[in-house]
């Protein structure tokens, strides 16, 4: 991996520090491996199905606890 050499001398002004920050952010974003449209669609579908499954499980658990509570306390 090639690492970018950044000057150890800090810019004195606030604008110099802000500029350095944004240059570093852009440098890091260029290293990101972005998903393709197909991967993004697949990942989104998996997340939505999983969230739906969790909602179903929690709803059933809530229904059972509600009925048990009403049965005990009338």
mmCIF file of the N, C-alpha and C atoms, coordinates in Angstrom:
data_MODEL
# 
_entry.id   MODEL 
# 
loop_
_atom_site.group_PDB 
_atom_site.id 
_atom_site.type_symbol 
_atom_site.label_atom_id 
_atom_site.label_alt_id 
_atom_site.label_comp_id 
_atom_site.label_asym_id 
_atom_site.label_entity_id 
_atom_site.label_seq_id 
_atom_site.pdbx_PDB_ins_code 
_atom_site.Cartn_x 
_atom_site.Cartn_y 
_atom_site.Cartn_z 
_atom_site.occupancy 
_atom_site.B_iso_or_equiv 
_atom_site.pdbx_formal_charge 
_atom_site.auth_seq_id 
_atom_site.auth_comp_id 
_atom_site.auth_asym_id 
_atom_site.auth_atom_id 
_atom_site.pdbx_PDB_model_num 
ATOM 1   N N  . UNK A 1 1  ? 0.840   -1.181  0.000  1.00 0.00 ? 1  UNK A N  1 
ATOM 2   C CA . UNK A 1 1  ? 0.000   0.000   0.000  1.00 0.00 ? 1  UNK A CA 1 
ATOM 3   C C  . UNK A 1 1  ? 0.881   1.239   0.000  1.00 0.00 ? 1  UNK A C  1 
ATOM 4   N N  . UNK A 1 2  ? 0.506   2.184   -0.786 1.00 0.00 ? 2  UNK A N  1 
ATOM 5   C CA . UNK A 1 2  ? 1.257   3.424   -0.774 1.00 0.00 ? 2  UNK A CA 1 
ATOM 6   C C  . UNK A 1 2  ? 0.582   4.390   0.182  1.00 0.00 ? 2  UNK A C  1 
ATOM 7   N N  . UNK A 1 3  ? 1.403   4.960   1.047  1.00 0.00 ? 3  UNK A N  1 
ATOM 8   C CA . UNK A 1 3  ? 0.873   5.922   2.002  1.00 0.00 ? 3  UNK A CA 1 
ATOM 9   C C  . UNK A 1 3  ? 1.330   7.303   1.580  1.00 0.00 ? 3  UNK A C  1 
ATOM 10  N N  . UNK A 1 4  ? 0.411   8.216   1.660  1.00 0.00 ? 4  UNK A N  1 
ATOM 11  C CA . UNK A 1 4  ? 0.702   9.574   1.274  1.00 0.00 ? 4  UNK A CA 1 
ATOM 12  C C  . UNK A 1 4  ? 1.497   10.251  2.379  1.00 0.00 ? 4  UNK A C  1 
ATOM 13  N N  . UNK A 1 5  ? 2.566   10.917  2.001  1.00 0.00 ? 5  UNK A N  1 
ATOM 14  C CA . UNK A 1 5  ? 3.379   11.608  2.998  1.00 0.00 ? 5  UNK A CA 1 
ATOM 15  C C  . UNK A 1 5  ? 2.769   12.983  3.226  1.00 0.00 ? 5  UNK A C  1 
ATOM 16  N N  . UNK A 1 6  ? 2.417   13.234  4.480  1.00 0.00 ? 6  UNK A N  1 
ATOM 17  C CA . UNK A 1 6  ? 1.812   14.504  4.836  1.00 0.00 ? 6  UNK A CA 1 
ATOM 18  C C  . UNK A 1 6  ? 2.837   15.287  5.633  1.00 0.00 ? 6  UNK A C  1 
ATOM 19  N N  . UNK A 1 7  ? 2.935   16.528  5.346  1.00 0.00 ? 7  UNK A N  1 
ATOM 20  C CA . UNK A 1 7  ? 3.888   17.381  6.039  1.00 0.00 ? 7  UNK A CA 1 
ATOM 21  C C  . UNK A 1 7  ? 3.604   17.396  7.534  1.00 0.00 ? 7  UNK A C  1 
ATOM 22  N N  . UNK A 1 8  ? 4.673   17.296  8.334  1.00 0.00 ? 8  UNK A N  1 
ATOM 23  C CA . UNK A 1 8  ? 4.500   17.302  9.788  1.00 0.00 ? 8  UNK A CA 1 
ATOM 24  C C  . UNK A 1 8  ? 4.302   18.715  10.316 1.00 0.00 ? 8  UNK A C  1 
ATOM 25  N N  . UNK A 1 9  ? 4.616   19.696  9.492  1.00 0.00 ? 9  UNK A N  1 
ATOM 26  C CA . UNK A 1 9  ? 4.430   21.084  9.899  1.00 0.00 ? 9  UNK A CA 1 
ATOM 27  C C  . UNK A 1 9  ? 2.959   21.449  9.749  1.00 0.00 ? 9  UNK A C  1 
ATOM 28  N N  . UNK A 1 10 ? 2.332   21.820  10.848 1.00 0.00 ? 10 UNK A N  1 
ATOM 29  C CA . UNK A 1 10 ? 0.910   22.153  10.802 1.00 0.00 ? 10 UNK A CA 1 
ATOM 30  C C  . UNK A 1 10 ? 0.721   23.569  10.265 1.00 0.00 ? 10 UNK A C  1 
ATOM 31  N N  . UNK A 1 11 ? -0.283  23.745  9.408  1.00 0.00 ? 11 UNK A N  1 
ATOM 32  C CA . UNK A 1 11 ? -0.591  25.098  8.949  1.00 0.00 ? 11 UNK A CA 1 
ATOM 33  C C  . UNK A 1 11 ? -1.018  25.953  10.134 1.00 0.00 ? 11 UNK A C  1 
ATOM 34  N N  . UNK A 1 12 ? -0.618  27.189  10.118 1.00 0.00 ? 12 UNK A N  1 
ATOM 35  C CA . UNK A 1 12 ? -0.874  28.053  11.257 1.00 0.00 ? 12 UNK A CA 1 
ATOM 36  C C  . UNK A 1 12 ? -2.306  28.591  11.284 1.00 0.00 ? 12 UNK A C  1 
ATOM 37  N N  . UNK A 1 13 ? -2.878  28.859  10.124 1.00 0.00 ? 13 UNK A N  1 
ATOM 38  C CA . UNK A 1 13 ? -4.200  29.473  10.104 1.00 0.00 ? 13 UNK A CA 1 
ATOM 39  C C  . UNK A 1 13 ? -5.291  28.405  10.141 1.00 0.00 ? 13 UNK A C  1 
ATOM 40  N N  . UNK A 1 14 ? -6.459  28.822  10.546 1.00 0.00 ? 14 UNK A N  1 
ATOM 41  C CA . UNK A 1 14 ? -7.620  27.918  10.584 1.00 0.00 ? 14 UNK A CA 1 
ATOM 42  C C  . UNK A 1 14 ? -7.978  27.449  9.174  1.00 0.00 ? 14 UNK A C  1 
ATOM 43  N N  . UNK A 1 15 ? -7.803  28.316  8.189  1.00 0.00 ? 15 UNK A N  1 
ATOM 44  C CA . UNK A 1 15 ? -8.133  27.950  6.811  1.00 0.00 ? 15 UNK A CA 1 
ATOM 45  C C  . UNK A 1 15 ? -7.168  26.898  6.273  1.00 0.00 ? 15 UNK A C  1 
ATOM 46  N N  . UNK A 1 16 ? -5.905  26.974  6.685  1.00 0.00 ? 16 UNK A N  1 
ATOM 47  C CA . UNK A 1 16 ? -4.927  25.971  6.280  1.00 0.00 ? 16 UNK A CA 1 
ATOM 48  C C  . UNK A 1 16 ? -5.249  24.612  6.869  1.00 0.00 ? 16 UNK A C  1 
ATOM 49  N N  . UNK A 1 17 ? -5.690  24.599  8.133  1.00 0.00 ? 17 UNK A N  1 
ATOM 50  C CA . UNK A 1 17 ? -6.058  23.336  8.782  1.00 0.00 ? 17 UNK A CA 1 
ATOM 51  C C  . UNK A 1 17 ? -7.313  22.748  8.151  1.00 0.00 ? 17 UNK A C  1 
ATOM 52  N N  . UNK A 1 18 ? -8.277  23.598  7.807  1.00 0.00 ? 18 UNK A N  1 
ATOM 53  C CA . UNK A 1 18 ? -9.500  23.124  7.151  1.00 0.00 ? 18 UNK A CA 1 
ATOM 54  C C  . UNK A 1 18 ? -9.161  22.553  5.777  1.00 0.00 ? 18 UNK A C  1 
ATOM 55  N N  . UNK A 1 19 ? -8.302  23.230  5.047  1.00 0.00 ? 19 UNK A N  1 
ATOM 56  C CA . UNK A 1 19 ? -7.886  22.742  3.730  1.00 0.00 ? 19 UNK A CA 1 
ATOM 57  C C  . UNK A 1 19 ? -7.185  21.404  3.825  1.00 0.00 ? 19 UNK A C  1 
ATOM 58  N N  . UNK A 1 20 ? -6.296  21.259  4.820  1.00 0.00 ? 20 UNK A N  1 
ATOM 59  C CA . UNK A 1 20 ? -5.603  19.990  5.024  1.00 0.00 ? 20 UNK A CA 1 
ATOM 60  C C  . UNK A 1 20 ? -6.599  18.883  5.355  1.00 0.00 ? 20 UNK A C  1 
ATOM 61  N N  . UNK A 1 21 ? -7.569  19.182  6.198  1.00 0.00 ? 21 UNK A N  1 
ATOM 62  C CA . UNK A 1 21 ? -8.587  18.199  6.568  1.00 0.00 ? 21 UNK A CA 1 
ATOM 63  C C  . UNK A 1 21 ? -9.337  17.713  5.337  1.00 0.00 ? 21 UNK A C  1 
ATOM 64  N N  . UNK A 1 22 ? -9.803  18.626  4.490  1.00 0.00 ? 22 UNK A N  1 
ATOM 65  C CA . UNK A 1 22 ? -10.560 18.224  3.302  1.00 0.00 ? 22 UNK A CA 1 
ATOM 66  C C  . UNK A 1 22 ? -9.692  17.465  2.302  1.00 0.00 ? 22 UNK A C  1 
ATOM 67  N N  . UNK A 1 23 ? -8.420  17.833  2.177  1.00 0.00 ? 23 UNK A N  1 
ATOM 68  C CA . UNK A 1 23 ? -7.527  17.074  1.291  1.00 0.00 ? 23 UNK A CA 1 
ATOM 69  C C  . UNK A 1 23 ? -7.362  15.643  1.794  1.00 0.00 ? 23 UNK A C  1 
ATOM 70  N N  . UNK A 1 24 ? -7.254  15.483  3.118  1.00 0.00 ? 24 UNK A N  1 
ATOM 71  C CA . UNK A 1 24 ? -7.124  14.142  3.685  1.00 0.00 ? 24 UNK A CA 1 
ATOM 72  C C  . UNK A 1 24 ? -8.415  13.341  3.515  1.00 0.00 ? 24 UNK A C  1 
ATOM 73  N N  . UNK A 1 25 ? -9.563  13.992  3.665  1.00 0.00 ? 25 UNK A N  1 
ATOM 74  C CA . UNK A 1 25 ? -10.846 13.312  3.473  1.00 0.00 ? 25 UNK A CA 1 
ATOM 75  C C  . UNK A 1 25 ? -10.973 12.820  2.039  1.00 0.00 ? 25 UNK A C  1 
ATOM 76  N N  . UNK A 1 26 ? -10.651 13.651  1.079  1.00 0.00 ? 26 UNK A N  1 
ATOM 77  C CA . UNK A 1 26 ? -10.733 13.268  -0.336 1.00 0.00 ? 26 UNK A CA 1 
ATOM 78  C C  . UNK A 1 26 ? -9.754  12.138  -0.633 1.00 0.00 ? 26 UNK A C  1 
ATOM 79  N N  . UNK A 1 27 ? -8.571  12.190  -0.030 1.00 0.00 ? 27 UNK A N  1 
ATOM 80  C CA . UNK A 1 27 ? -7.586  11.128  -0.225 1.00 0.00 ? 27 UNK A CA 1 
ATOM 81  C C  . UNK A 1 27 ? -8.108  9.796   0.305  1.00 0.00 ? 27 UNK A C  1 
ATOM 82  N N  . UNK A 1 28 ? -8.741  9.811   1.476  1.00 0.00 ? 28 UNK A N  1 
ATOM 83  C CA . UNK A 1 28 ? -9.283  8.580   2.048  1.00 0.00 ? 28 UNK A CA 1 
ATOM 84  C C  . UNK A 1 28 ? -10.474 8.069   1.238  1.00 0.00 ? 28 UNK A C  1 
ATOM 85  N N  . UNK A 1 29 ? -11.341 8.973   0.755  1.00 0.00 ? 29 UNK A N  1 
ATOM 86  C CA . UNK A 1 29 ? -12.494 8.550   -0.037 1.00 0.00 ? 29 UNK A CA 1 
ATOM 87  C C  . UNK A 1 29 ? -12.079 7.918   -1.368 1.00 0.00 ? 29 UNK A C  1 
ATOM 88  N N  . UNK A 1 30 ? -10.925 8.317   -1.887 1.00 0.00 ? 30 UNK A N  1 
ATOM 89  C CA . UNK A 1 30 ? -10.471 7.711   -3.147 1.00 0.00 ? 30 UNK A CA 1 
ATOM 90  C C  . UNK A 1 30 ? -10.025 6.270   -2.940 1.00 0.00 ? 30 UNK A C  1 
ATOM 91  N N  . UNK A 1 31 ? -9.772  5.862   -1.687 1.00 0.00 ? 31 UNK A N  1 
ATOM 92  C CA . UNK A 1 31 ? -9.357  4.491   -1.379 1.00 0.00 ? 31 UNK A CA 1 
ATOM 93  C C  . UNK A 1 31 ? -10.550 3.556   -1.154 1.00 0.00 ? 31 UNK A C  1 
ATOM 94  N N  . UNK A 1 32 ? -11.748 4.112   -1.043 1.00 0.00 ? 32 UNK A N  1 
ATOM 95  C CA . UNK A 1 32 ? -12.933 3.315   -0.746 1.00 0.00 ? 32 UNK A CA 1 
ATOM 96  C C  . UNK A 1 32 ? -13.325 2.492   -1.974 1.00 0.00 ? 32 UNK A C  1 
ATOM 97  N N  . UNK A 1 33 ? -13.679 1.223   -1.731 1.00 0.00 ? 33 UNK A N  1 
ATOM 98  C CA . UNK A 1 33 ? -14.189 0.371   -2.806 1.00 0.00 ? 33 UNK A CA 1 
ATOM 99  C C  . UNK A 1 33 ? -15.709 0.456   -2.743 1.00 0.00 ? 33 UNK A C  1 
ATOM 100 N N  . UNK A 1 34 ? -16.305 1.160   -3.695 1.00 0.00 ? 34 UNK A N  1 
ATOM 101 C CA . UNK A 1 34 ? -17.737 1.385   -3.699 1.00 0.00 ? 34 UNK A CA 1 
ATOM 102 C C  . UNK A 1 34 ? -18.449 0.184   -4.296 1.00 0.00 ? 34 UNK A C  1 
ATOM 103 N N  . UNK A 1 35 ? -19.617 -0.203  -3.747 1.00 0.00 ? 35 UNK A N  1 
ATOM 104 C CA . UNK A 1 35 ? -20.349 -1.349  -4.306 1.00 0.00 ? 35 UNK A CA 1 
ATOM 105 C C  . UNK A 1 35 ? -20.975 -0.998  -5.658 1.00 0.00 ? 35 UNK A C  1 
ATOM 106 N N  . UNK A 1 36 ? -21.158 -2.037  -6.473 1.00 0.00 ? 36 UNK A N  1 
ATOM 107 C CA . UNK A 1 36 ? -21.824 -1.827  -7.749 1.00 0.00 ? 36 UNK A CA 1 
ATOM 108 C C  . UNK A 1 36 ? -23.330 -1.700  -7.498 1.00 0.00 ? 36 UNK A C  1 
ATOM 109 N N  . UNK A 1 37 ? -24.058 -1.312  -8.515 1.00 0.00 ? 37 UNK A N  1 
ATOM 110 C CA . UNK A 1 37 ? -25.511 -1.171  -8.373 1.00 0.00 ? 37 UNK A CA 1 
ATOM 111 C C  . UNK A 1 37 ? -26.159 -2.515  -8.020 1.00 0.00 ? 37 UNK A C  1 
ATOM 112 N N  . UNK A 1 38 ? -25.672 -3.591  -8.624 1.00 0.00 ? 38 UNK A N  1 
ATOM 113 C CA . UNK A 1 38 ? -26.211 -4.917  -8.346 1.00 0.00 ? 38 UNK A CA 1 
ATOM 114 C C  . UNK A 1 38 ? -25.944 -5.315  -6.889 1.00 0.00 ? 38 UNK A C  1 
ATOM 115 N N  . UNK A 1 39 ? -24.739 -5.083  -6.411 1.00 0.00 ? 39 UNK A N  1 
ATOM 116 C CA . UNK A 1 39 ? -24.415 -5.398  -5.016 1.00 0.00 ? 39 UNK A CA 1 
ATOM 117 C C  . UNK A 1 39 ? -25.274 -4.566  -4.069 1.00 0.00 ? 39 UNK A C  1 
ATOM 118 N N  . UNK A 1 40 ? -25.427 -3.290  -4.376 1.00 0.00 ? 40 UNK A N  1 
ATOM 119 C CA . UNK A 1 40 ? -26.205 -2.400  -3.523 1.00 0.00 ? 40 UNK A CA 1 
ATOM 120 C C  . UNK A 1 40 ? -27.661 -2.851  -3.455 1.00 0.00 ? 40 UNK A C  1 
ATOM 121 N N  . UNK A 1 41 ? -28.225 -3.259  -4.591 1.00 0.00 ? 41 UNK A N  1 
ATOM 122 C CA . UNK A 1 41 ? -29.601 -3.760  -4.611 1.00 0.00 ? 41 UNK A CA 1 
ATOM 123 C C  . UNK A 1 41 ? -29.724 -5.034  -3.780 1.00 0.00 ? 41 UNK A C  1 
ATOM 124 N N  . UNK A 1 42 ? -28.765 -5.935  -3.925 1.00 0.00 ? 42 UNK A N  1 
ATOM 125 C CA . UNK A 1 42 ? -28.780 -7.183  -3.162 1.00 0.00 ? 42 UNK A CA 1 
ATOM 126 C C  . UNK A 1 42 ? -28.675 -6.907  -1.665 1.00 0.00 ? 42 UNK A C  1 
ATOM 127 N N  . UNK A 1 43 ? -27.739 -6.068  -1.269 1.00 0.00 ? 43 UNK A N  1 
ATOM 128 C CA . UNK A 1 43 ? -27.544 -5.755  0.153  1.00 0.00 ? 43 UNK A CA 1 
ATOM 129 C C  . UNK A 1 43 ? -28.784 -5.085  0.737  1.00 0.00 ? 43 UNK A C  1 
ATOM 130 N N  . UNK A 1 44 ? -29.400 -4.181  -0.030 1.00 0.00 ? 44 UNK A N  1 
ATOM 131 C CA . UNK A 1 44 ? -30.604 -3.507  0.445  1.00 0.00 ? 44 UNK A CA 1 
ATOM 132 C C  . UNK A 1 44 ? -31.737 -4.502  0.643  1.00 0.00 ? 44 UNK A C  1 
ATOM 133 N N  . UNK A 1 45 ? -31.904 -5.419  -0.297 1.00 0.00 ? 45 UNK A N  1 
ATOM 134 C CA . UNK A 1 45 ? -32.957 -6.435  -0.176 1.00 0.00 ? 45 UNK A CA 1 
ATOM 135 C C  . UNK A 1 45 ? -32.719 -7.323  1.040  1.00 0.00 ? 45 UNK A C  1 
ATOM 136 N N  . UNK A 1 46 ? -31.482 -7.719  1.270  1.00 0.00 ? 46 UNK A N  1 
ATOM 137 C CA . UNK A 1 46 ? -31.161 -8.560  2.431  1.00 0.00 ? 46 UNK A CA 1 
ATOM 138 C C  . UNK A 1 46 ? -31.483 -7.829  3.724  1.00 0.00 ? 46 UNK A C  1 
ATOM 139 N N  . UNK A 1 47 ? -31.122 -6.575  3.806  1.00 0.00 ? 47 UNK A N  1 
ATOM 140 C CA . UNK A 1 47 ? -31.397 -5.786  5.018  1.00 0.00 ? 47 UNK A CA 1 
ATOM 141 C C  . UNK A 1 47 ? -32.902 -5.659  5.237  1.00 0.00 ? 47 UNK A C  1 
ATOM 142 N N  . UNK A 1 48 ? -33.664 -5.360  4.189  1.00 0.00 ? 48 UNK A N  1 
ATOM 143 C CA . UNK A 1 48 ? -35.112 -5.206  4.336  1.00 0.00 ? 48 UNK A CA 1 
ATOM 144 C C  . UNK A 1 48 ? -35.784 -6.507  4.758  1.00 0.00 ? 48 UNK A C  1 
ATOM 145 N N  . UNK A 1 49 ? -35.343 -7.633  4.197  1.00 0.00 ? 49 UNK A N  1 
ATOM 146 C CA . UNK A 1 49 ? -35.907 -8.933  4.582  1.00 0.00 ? 49 UNK A CA 1 
ATOM 147 C C  . UNK A 1 49 ? -35.564 -9.230  6.038  1.00 0.00 ? 49 UNK A C  1 
ATOM 148 N N  . UNK A 1 50 ? -34.341 -8.976  6.441  1.00 0.00 ? 50 UNK A N  1 
ATOM 149 C CA . UNK A 1 50 ? -33.935 -9.221  7.821  1.00 0.00 ? 50 UNK A CA 1 
ATOM 150 C C  . UNK A 1 50 ? -34.714 -8.339  8.791  1.00 0.00 ? 50 UNK A C  1 
ATOM 151 N N  . UNK A 1 51 ? -34.888 -7.068  8.473  1.00 0.00 ? 51 UNK A N  1 
ATOM 152 C CA . UNK A 1 51 ? -35.653 -6.161  9.336  1.00 0.00 ? 51 UNK A CA 1 
ATOM 153 C C  . UNK A 1 51 ? -37.104 -6.630  9.430  1.00 0.00 ? 51 UNK A C  1 
ATOM 154 N N  . UNK A 1 52 ? -37.681 -7.055  8.316  1.00 0.00 ? 52 UNK A N  1 
ATOM 155 C CA . UNK A 1 52 ? -39.046 -7.590  8.340  1.00 0.00 ? 52 UNK A CA 1 
ATOM 156 C C  . UNK A 1 52 ? -39.165 -8.820  9.222  1.00 0.00 ? 52 UNK A C  1 
ATOM 157 N N  . UNK A 1 53 ? -38.162 -9.711  9.159  1.00 0.00 ? 53 UNK A N  1 
ATOM 158 C CA . UNK A 1 53 ? -38.146 -10.906 9.994  1.00 0.00 ? 53 UNK A CA 1 
ATOM 159 C C  . UNK A 1 53 ? -38.067 -10.537 11.478 1.00 0.00 ? 53 UNK A C  1 
ATOM 160 N N  . UNK A 1 54 ? -37.207 -9.595  11.814 1.00 0.00 ? 54 UNK A N  1 
ATOM 161 C CA . UNK A 1 54 ? -37.070 -9.168  13.213 1.00 0.00 ? 54 UNK A CA 1 
ATOM 162 C C  . UNK A 1 54 ? -38.368 -8.522  13.699 1.00 0.00 ? 54 UNK A C  1 
ATOM 163 N N  . UNK A 1 55 ? -39.003 -7.717  12.863 1.00 0.00 ? 55 UNK A N  1 
ATOM 164 C CA . UNK A 1 55 ? -40.289 -7.106  13.234 1.00 0.00 ? 55 UNK A CA 1 
ATOM 165 C C  . UNK A 1 55 ? -41.317 -8.195  13.506 1.00 0.00 ? 55 UNK A C  1 
ATOM 166 N N  . UNK A 1 56 ? -41.361 -9.221  12.667 1.00 0.00 ? 56 UNK A N  1 
ATOM 167 C CA . UNK A 1 56 ? -42.299 -10.323 12.849 1.00 0.00 ? 56 UNK A CA 1 
ATOM 168 C C  . UNK A 1 56 ? -42.044 -11.058 14.169 1.00 0.00 ? 56 UNK A C  1 
ATOM 169 N N  . UNK A 1 57 ? -40.799 -11.376 14.467 1.00 0.00 ? 57 UNK A N  1 
ATOM 170 C CA . UNK A 1 57 ? -40.453 -12.083 15.701 1.00 0.00 ? 57 UNK A CA 1 
ATOM 171 C C  . UNK A 1 57 ? -40.813 -11.242 16.921 1.00 0.00 ? 57 UNK A C  1 
ATOM 172 N N  . UNK A 1 58 ? -40.468 -9.964  16.915 1.00 0.00 ? 58 UNK A N  1 
ATOM 173 C CA . UNK A 1 58 ? -40.772 -9.093  18.050 1.00 0.00 ? 58 UNK A CA 1 
ATOM 174 C C  . UNK A 1 58 ? -42.277 -8.926  18.204 1.00 0.00 ? 58 UNK A C  1 
ATOM 175 N N  . UNK A 1 59 ? -43.014 -8.825  17.107 1.00 0.00 ? 59 UNK A N  1 
ATOM 176 C CA . UNK A 1 59 ? -44.471 -8.690  17.184 1.00 0.00 ? 59 UNK A CA 1 
ATOM 177 C C  . UNK A 1 59 ? -45.117 -9.933  17.785 1.00 0.00 ? 59 UNK A C  1 
ATOM 178 N N  . UNK A 1 60 ? -44.669 -11.103 17.370 1.00 0.00 ? 60 UNK A N  1 
ATOM 179 C CA . UNK A 1 60 ? -45.202 -12.343 17.931 1.00 0.00 ? 60 UNK A CA 1 
ATOM 180 C C  . UNK A 1 60 ? -44.871 -12.442 19.415 1.00 0.00 ? 60 UNK A C  1 
ATOM 181 N N  . UNK A 1 61 ? -43.644 -12.123 19.780 1.00 0.00 ? 61 UNK A N  1 
ATOM 182 C CA . UNK A 1 61 ? -43.237 -12.131 21.182 1.00 0.00 ? 61 UNK A CA 1 
ATOM 183 C C  . UNK A 1 61 ? -44.095 -11.158 22.000 1.00 0.00 ? 61 UNK A C  1 
ATOM 184 N N  . UNK A 1 62 ? -44.351 -9.969  21.455 1.00 0.00 ? 62 UNK A N  1 
ATOM 185 C CA . UNK A 1 62 ? -45.183 -8.973  22.138 1.00 0.00 ? 62 UNK A CA 1 
ATOM 186 C C  . UNK A 1 62 ? -46.616 -9.477  22.294 1.00 0.00 ? 62 UNK A C  1 
ATOM 187 N N  . UNK A 1 63 ? -47.157 -10.099 21.271 1.00 0.00 ? 63 UNK A N  1 
ATOM 188 C CA . UNK A 1 63 ? -48.516 -10.635 21.327 1.00 0.00 ? 63 UNK A CA 1 
ATOM 189 C C  . UNK A 1 63 ? -48.630 -11.713 22.407 1.00 0.00 ? 63 UNK A C  1 
ATOM 190 N N  . UNK A 1 64 ? -47.651 -12.602 22.454 1.00 0.00 ? 64 UNK A N  1 
ATOM 191 C CA . UNK A 1 64 ? -47.664 -13.666 23.465 1.00 0.00 ? 64 UNK A CA 1 
ATOM 192 C C  . UNK A 1 64 ? -47.573 -13.073 24.870 1.00 0.00 ? 64 UNK A C  1 
ATOM 193 N N  . UNK A 1 65 ? -46.643 -12.139 25.082 1.00 0.00 ? 65 UNK A N  1 
ATOM 194 C CA . UNK A 1 65 ? -46.513 -11.527 26.409 1.00 0.00 ? 65 UNK A CA 1 
ATOM 195 C C  . UNK A 1 65 ? -47.760 -10.746 26.803 1.00 0.00 ? 65 UNK A C  1 
ATOM 196 N N  . UNK A 1 66 ? -48.407 -10.092 25.845 1.00 0.00 ? 66 UNK A N  1 
ATOM 197 C CA . UNK A 1 66 ? -49.634 -9.352  26.137 1.00 0.00 ? 66 UNK A CA 1 
ATOM 198 C C  . UNK A 1 66 ? -50.736 -10.310 26.591 1.00 0.00 ? 66 UNK A C  1 
ATOM 199 N N  . UNK A 1 67 ? -50.905 -11.403 25.870 1.00 0.00 ? 67 UNK A N  1 
ATOM 200 C CA . UNK A 1 67 ? -51.946 -12.379 26.239 1.00 0.00 ? 67 UNK A CA 1 
ATOM 201 C C  . UNK A 1 67 ? -51.654 -13.021 27.589 1.00 0.00 ? 67 UNK A C  1 
ATOM 202 N N  . UNK A 1 68 ? -50.385 -13.347 27.858 1.00 0.00 ? 68 UNK A N  1 
ATOM 203 C CA . UNK A 1 68 ? -50.019 -13.929 29.151 1.00 0.00 ? 68 UNK A CA 1 
ATOM 204 C C  . UNK A 1 68 ? -50.282 -12.934 30.274 1.00 0.00 ? 68 UNK A C  1 
ATOM 205 N N  . UNK A 1 69 ? -49.948 -11.670 30.060 1.00 0.00 ? 69 UNK A N  1 
ATOM 206 C CA . UNK A 1 69 ? -50.169 -10.634 31.065 1.00 0.00 ? 69 UNK A CA 1 
ATOM 207 C C  . UNK A 1 69 ? -51.657 -10.473 31.357 1.00 0.00 ? 69 UNK A C  1 
ATOM 208 N N  . UNK A 1 70 ? -52.487 -10.413 30.306 1.00 0.00 ? 70 UNK A N  1 
ATOM 209 C CA . UNK A 1 70 ? -53.939 -10.280 30.520 1.00 0.00 ? 70 UNK A CA 1 
ATOM 210 C C  . UNK A 1 70 ? -54.531 -11.536 31.171 1.00 0.00 ? 70 UNK A C  1 
ATOM 211 N N  . UNK A 1 71 ? -53.978 -12.701 30.864 1.00 0.00 ? 71 UNK A N  1 
ATOM 212 C CA . UNK A 1 71 ? -54.448 -13.947 31.463 1.00 0.00 ? 71 UNK A CA 1 
ATOM 213 C C  . UNK A 1 71 ? -54.128 -13.971 32.956 1.00 0.00 ? 71 UNK A C  1 
ATOM 214 N N  . UNK A 1 72 ? -52.911 -13.497 33.327 1.00 0.00 ? 72 UNK A N  1 
ATOM 215 C CA . UNK A 1 72 ? -52.509 -13.504 34.731 1.00 0.00 ? 72 UNK A CA 1 
ATOM 216 C C  . UNK A 1 72 ? -53.258 -12.442 35.520 1.00 0.00 ? 72 UNK A C  1 
ATOM 217 N N  . UNK A 1 73 ? -53.309 -11.223 35.001 1.00 0.00 ? 73 UNK A N  1 
ATOM 218 C CA . UNK A 1 73 ? -53.888 -10.105 35.750 1.00 0.00 ? 73 UNK A CA 1 
ATOM 219 C C  . UNK A 1 73 ? -55.355 -9.841  35.407 1.00 0.00 ? 73 UNK A C  1 
ATOM 220 N N  . UNK A 1 74 ? -55.894 -10.571 34.483 1.00 0.00 ? 74 UNK A N  1 
ATOM 221 C CA . UNK A 1 74 ? -57.316 -10.529 34.159 1.00 0.00 ? 74 UNK A CA 1 
ATOM 222 C C  . UNK A 1 74 ? -57.754 -9.236  33.621 1.00 0.00 ? 74 UNK A C  1 
# 
